[in-house]
Amino acid sequence: MSEGDVAPPKPAVPEAHEVDTYHVPKAFFDKHPKKPHCDSLDHYKEMYKESITEPHKFWGKMARDLLSWERDFQTVHSGSLAGGDSAWFLEGKLNASYNCVDRHAAKDPNKAAIIYEADEKGEGRTISYGELLREVSRLSWVLKEMGVKKGDTVALYMPMIPEALVAFLACTRIGAMHSVVFAGFSSDSLRDRIVDAKSKVVITTDEGKRGGKLIGTKKIVDEALKQCPDVSHCLVYKRTGAEVPWTEGRDLWWTEEMEKWPAYYPPEAMSSEDPLFLLYTSGSTGKPKGVMHTTAGYLLGAAMTGKYVFDIHDTDTFFCGGDVGWITGHTYVVYAPLLLGVATVVFEGTPAYPDFSRYWEVCENHNVTQFYVAPTALRLLKRAGDHHVKNPMKSLRVLGSVGEPIAAEVWKWYFEIVGKEEAHVVDTYWQTETGSHVITPLGGITPTKPGSASLPFFGIEPAIIDPVSGEEIHGNDVEGVLAFKQPWPSMARTVWGAHKRYMDTYLNVYKGYYFTGDGAARDHEGYYWIRGRVDDVVNVSGHRLSTAEIEAALIEHHAVGEAAVVGINDELSGQAVNAFVSIKDGNEVNDALRKDLIMQVRKSIGPFAAPKAVFCVPDLPKTRSGKIMRRILRKILAGEEDQLGDTSTLSDPSVVDTIIEIVHQAKGGKK
């Protein structure tokens, strides 16, 4: 049945009268050290227009304003999306480590660069820009001595400790690429990434600490290295002092090696388009994609978004709760704050350890001005109860959300309870491949609508594409697939060793456009509403339904903590909606509740969206970064439990067995 054969569904974008628009709170300006970098919404519109109509003039000025160049560039941009050969700031030479450390250390060596908040309260420390320069220099010497050359890759498998940032910056100082693997991935996943990137050196710790638990990082690395014959050295930082397996000649202690070398190493001049790092993302084929970012363009995206989206000023303290193993940690724990010369909080723990007040205590104790975290953490904290948010956090100006669309009631909780209606909420949309924010409010400037990523960042020209015809849909109040019409400096340049895969995934889907893989709607005011992955769309009787929309409807129910919706094949309707929900404590799980939840969706979206089955589960399968793994839920429903893949990277792998049992019971014990 085609879309034309059925009654049209309720519009995906809320009607104008249903959406509250929030203007920047007056208190935001009262507590501001100066004023936002943009003067007004009109000023944003002027700058945005220039970035689209005169991109060479716009980006040339921004690159010279925000980055320090060893040699100036002449050519702002060459290449095209269609050709997959975009290059920025050609002829220019610069160094990432110099831009993040040296220039600030020269100005004020005693200024705080890293505020380390250890897993256990009271065990952290603060590292100044001067100290950071000395540490990065020594590690640069160590890596050179190990034979690491310009253009080599170094694998990092590290917890959230300051030494992880030192390792990032030492690699970039000598012109090597860092390939960071999240320290929760299994040894097989680590091995695959080391082999694909041809890393010769691995940097890790004896153990990691997170949420009161120990992680055997060195043991996992050793297991991976059994099948990585090209790795010559493994540098180990002593985090806990535990006994760990040791291979003489290959394994070296961080501290012992650092003590051998001087506290200054000159930064290597890098061309603008030299690779800065690789970061592996899950590919739909199962084989990880090594997304490659280059030096100047990526650094400019990080600095620009830090300055304008988070409204970072010189005296600020920035706290991003993301892990350095993901793009959020790369861009907003490491690069954006350090490029702008402010203090970045490196948080080793979890939001629930030792209790649900931990984030808010960190914000209070360090006078955090910008806080940035994923909706999954916010849902957890909202569910835990408002009484945990007892700190005044008077310094907070900007509250950011990252990773997935944020449901309106979680957005409102964030604004009202965490921000005390005094901070500006920025719901940011971007991807590993975009490098930095692409659709986002600007802190202190953009009026916001809960659930909408709002307006495009400078240089980003969004297009809504009709997935059937492949044609761009113009005007407002439209929905389709989100693509971008112009290249921008911080976009990934290739997939490592697989440029055809890069072209086919991002640039050949709709020729002349960058394909995000996400569905989106543009409302009557030009605001963008991200609908989730195109493959997270269920097609029921010709209606294309966004799973994110159905999940948002379920979360509106007072008993629901989190929800994940997937489509399964259905003889009658093509696909049927199945929902998995975690229920808040104190609510009885019974048929009446399940019926209530189905009614909630019927009421919120329409009868066509009602789940055919609702499974009440204790928790959802999530990665350590909080992403719900809907793929696993689809496999379980299809009876393909033997094809789940590596579940060791989940925050709690045991959840999977519990869900399998619940699904089997619901289906009458049939396997």
Disulfide bonds with the S-S distance in Angstrom:
none
